Amino acid sequence: MHITLLYPDTPSYQHLGYKEAWIRGLEAKGATVKVLSGSSTCTPEDLNTSLVIPHVLVEDYVHNSPLWQLACWFEANDKPLLNSTASLALTSDKYATYDTWRQQQLQQPATYILDELTEWPLPHKKMVLKPSYCEGGRWIQWVTSLVEAKKVVAQWNTYENKGGEVRGKALLQEYIEQPTCLRIIASPDKCLIGYEKVTSPGHLLSEGHNRHNLDLPRELKTFAQSIVKVCGGGLMGVDILEKNGTYFALEANGPFGFDVTSTKLQLLLGSFVTNQV
């Protein structure tokens, strides 16, 4: 069984160990793995593969990078992708994700486009400001007024105009006070593993490298699976907030990263992927 892993070749991404973790998990289940990057020279022979795992980033989608084009090439040649390019495009754009969830009536924090607001939507409450395009929690922060939010976005735009990251639409999102932040690795019909991510007191963002594995209740599994299904994904890392027994969809990630470094998850991934082909 031959698996193709599409993986960034940027120097800043090489030391993270995600590529090696994927390879270990797949080879442990008898697969052979070939890694291709955006700078790889591909031939028709590369189409002799059972499955393509596209570990492409938000910036690859935004900039239509060579790695993104490579994923599209495999898909155009009818090769199965673990997550389709359509699902990766949807989850790369947080506004598109939230709008899709809204249409499908999935519970989520109230989310607004900053430019469409003329008044603060949740009086006397701080909110979360985030760009449509971001990874790893970059650029996400609390704000307390439209004036403050627009000042921050003006700084984003200045940075972007100087060659910085493209941010897309600025979003304001309801802040769920002191939630439990959960990460579930799920397909439309299965959950592989789940854990609670630790949020330090006074911090907005949780820390993925500090986590506690969970026994997943049925309701949580069903909710995570429905998120992946609505996004059109095959296997995604889903972030869910839990507050007083209510679940809120927060984010879906096709190319989940630090999760893969879990030895337990590597074996689960290997089993899941090899059972798909």
C-alpha positions in Angstrom: 0.0 0.0 0.0 1.5 3.3 -1.1 0.6 6.6 0.6 1.6 10.1 -0.6 2.1 12.8 2.0 2.1 16.4 0.7 4.1 18.4 3.2 5.5 22.0 3.3 9.2 22.3 2.6 9.6 25.7 4.2 12.5 25.7 6.7 10.4 26.9 9.6 8.2 23.8 9.3 10.8 21.1 9.0 11.8 20.9 12.7 8.3 20.3 14.0 8.3 16.5 13.5 4.8 16.2 12.0 6.1 14.6 8.8 8.2 12.0 10.7 5.2 11.3 12.9 2.9 10.6 9.9 5.5 8.3 8.4 6.0 6.4 11.7 2.3 5.8 12.1 1.7 4.7 8.5 4.8 2.5 8.2 3.8 0.8 11.5 0.7 -0.4 9.6 2.6 -1.7 6.6 2.3 1.3 4.3 5.1 2.8 2.2 5.1 6.6 2.3 6.5 9.0 -0.3 6.7 12.7 0.8 6.3 15.4 -1.9 6.6 19.1 -1.4 5.7 22.1 -3.5 9.2 22.1 -5.0 9.0 18.4 -6.0 9.1 17.4 -9.6 6.2 15.1 -10.2 5.6 12.6 -13.0 2.7 10.4 -14.0 4.3 7.6 -12.0 3.5 9.6 -8.8 -0.2 8.9 -9.5 0.4 5.3 -8.6 -0.7 5.9 -5.0 -3.5 4.6 -2.8 -4.2 7.8 -0.9 -2.9 11.4 -0.7 -2.6 13.1 2.7 -2.5 16.9 1.9 -0.8 18.6 4.9 -1.3 22.0 3.3 -1.5 25.2 5.3 -3.9 28.1 5.3 -1.2 30.2 3.5 -1.0 27.5 0.8 -4.6 27.9 0.0 -4.6 31.7 0.3 -1.6 32.1 -2.1 -2.4 29.1 -4.3 1.0 27.8 -3.6 2.8 25.0 -5.5 1.9 22.6 -2.7 -1.8 23.5 -3.0 -1.6 23.1 -6.8 0.0 19.7 -6.2 -3.0 18.7 -4.1 -5.3 19.9 -6.8 -3.3 18.0 -9.4 -3.8 14.7 -7.6 -7.5 15.4 -7.1 -7.9 16.3 -10.8 -6.4 12.9 -11.6 -9.0 11.2 -9.5 -6.6 10.3 -6.7 -8.4 10.1 -3.3 -7.4 12.7 -0.8 -7.7 12.3 3.0 -9.4 15.7 3.0 -10.6 17.1 -0.3 -9.4 20.5 -1.5 -12.9 21.8 -1.1 -12.9 20.9 2.6 -9.5 22.4 3.0 -10.5 25.6 1.3 -13.6 25.8 3.5 -11.7 25.3 6.8 -8.9 27.6 5.7 -11.4 30.5 5.7 -12.9 30.9 9.2 -15.6 33.2 7.9 -16.6 30.5 5.3 -16.5 27.9 8.0 -18.7 29.8 10.5 -21.2 30.7 7.7 -21.5 27.1 6.6 -22.0 26.0 10.2 -24.7 28.7 10.7 -26.5 27.5 7.6 -26.4 23.9 8.9 -27.5 25.1 12.4 -24.5 23.8 14.2 -24.1 25.4 17.6 -21.2 27.9 17.7 -20.2 31.2 19.3 -22.1 34.1 17.7 -19.8 35.5 14.9 -20.0 38.8 13.0 -18.1 40.5 10.2 -16.5 43.6 11.7 -17.0 45.8 8.7 -20.8 45.1 8.8 -21.2 46.3 12.3 -22.3 49.8 13.4 -22.6 49.0 17.1 -21.1 46.6 19.6 -23.2 43.4 19.2 -22.8 42.1 22.7 -23.1 45.1 25.1 -20.8 45.1 28.2 -18.9 42.1 27.0 -15.5 41.7 25.6 -15.3 39.8 22.3 -12.7 37.8 20.3 -11.2 39.5 17.3 -9.8 37.1 14.7 -8.9 37.1 11.0 -10.5 34.7 8.5 -7.1 33.5 7.6 -4.8 32.5 10.5 -3.1 29.4 11.9 -1.9 28.5 15.3 -4.0 31.2 17.0 -1.9 34.0 15.5 -3.5 37.5 15.6 -6.4 36.4 17.8 -7.1 38.7 20.8 -9.8 40.2 23.0 -11.3 43.6 22.2 -13.9 45.6 24.0 -15.2 48.1 21.4 -15.5 48.7 17.6 -13.0 51.5 17.9 -10.4 49.2 19.4 -11.2 46.4 17.0 -10.9 48.6 14.0 -7.6 50.1 15.3 -6.2 46.5 15.5 -7.4 45.7 12.0 -5.7 48.9 10.7 -2.5 47.5 12.1 -3.1 44.2 10.4 -3.7 46.0 7.1 -0.5 48.1 7.4 1.5 44.9 8.1 -0.2 43.1 5.2 0.5 46.0 2.8 4.2 45.7 3.7 4.2 42.0 2.6 2.9 40.4 5.8 0.3 37.6 6.1 -3.0 38.0 4.3 -5.8 38.1 7.0 -9.0 38.2 5.0 -12.2 39.4 6.7 -12.0 40.5 10.3 -14.4 38.6 12.5 -15.8 39.4 15.9 -16.8 36.4 17.9 -18.7 35.9 21.2 -16.4 35.0 24.0 -17.5 31.9 26.0 -16.4 32.6 29.6 -14.0 30.0 31.0 -14.9 27.1 28.7 -13.4 23.7 28.5 -11.5 23.5 25.2 -11.6 20.1 23.5 -9.7 18.8 20.5 -11.2 15.7 18.7 -9.6 13.9 15.8 -12.7 12.8 13.9 -14.1 11.6 10.5 -17.7 11.9 9.5 -18.4 8.6 11.2 -15.7 8.0 13.7 -13.7 9.6 16.5 -10.1 8.5 16.9 -9.0 10.4 20.1 -9.9 13.4 22.1 -8.3 15.5 24.8 -8.8 18.7 26.8 -6.4 21.5 25.9 -5.1 23.5 28.9 -5.8 27.3 29.0 -3.7 29.2 31.5 -5.6 31.6 33.9 -6.1 35.0 32.2 -5.2 33.7 28.7 -7.5 33.5 25.7 -5.7 30.8 23.7 -5.4 27.2 24.9 -2.1 25.3 24.7 -2.1 22.2 22.5 1.1 20.8 23.9 -0.5 20.7 27.4 -3.5 18.3 27.3 -5.4 15.6 29.1 -6.8 12.6 27.2 -10.5 12.1 27.5 -13.1 9.4 27.5 -15.5 10.9 24.9 -19.2 11.0 25.7 -21.5 9.9 22.8 -22.9 13.4 22.4 -19.4 14.9 22.0 -18.5 12.2 19.4 -21.7 12.9 17.4 -21.1 16.6 17.5 -17.5 16.3 16.3 -18.4 13.9 13.6 -21.2 16.3 12.4 -18.7 19.1 12.2 -16.4 17.1 9.9 -19.3 15.9 7.8 -20.6 19.5 7.3 -17.1 20.6 6.3 -16.9 17.8 3.7 -13.8 16.4 5.5 -12.3 13.0 5.7 -10.3 13.3 8.9 -9.9 16.6 10.8 -8.8 18.0 14.1 -11.9 19.7 15.5 -11.8 22.3 18.3 -14.9 22.4 20.5 -15.8 24.5 23.5 -17.9 23.0 26.3 -19.7 25.2 28.8 -22.3 23.9 31.2 -23.0 20.8 29.1 -23.4 22.8 25.8 -20.9 22.2 22.9 -19.8 25.0 20.6 -18.0 24.4 17.3 -14.9 26.6 17.2 -12.6 25.4 14.5 -11.9 22.6 12.1 -8.4 21.8 10.8 -7.5 19.5 7.9 -3.8 19.6 8.3 -3.7 19.0 12.1 -0.1 19.2 13.4 1.0 18.8 17.0 -1.6 16.2 17.6 0.3 13.8 15.3 3.3 13.8 17.7 1.2 11.7 20.1 2.5 8.1 19.9 -1.0 6.8 20.5 -2.5 8.9 17.8 0.2 7.9 15.3 -0.9 4.3 15.6 -4.6 5.2 15.4 -3.9 7.3 12.3 -2.0 4.5 10.7 -4.9 2.1 11.3 -7.5 4.6 10.2 -5.8 5.6 7.0 -4.8 2.1 5.9 -8.4 0.9 6.5 -9.6 3.5 4.1 -7.7 2.2 1.1 
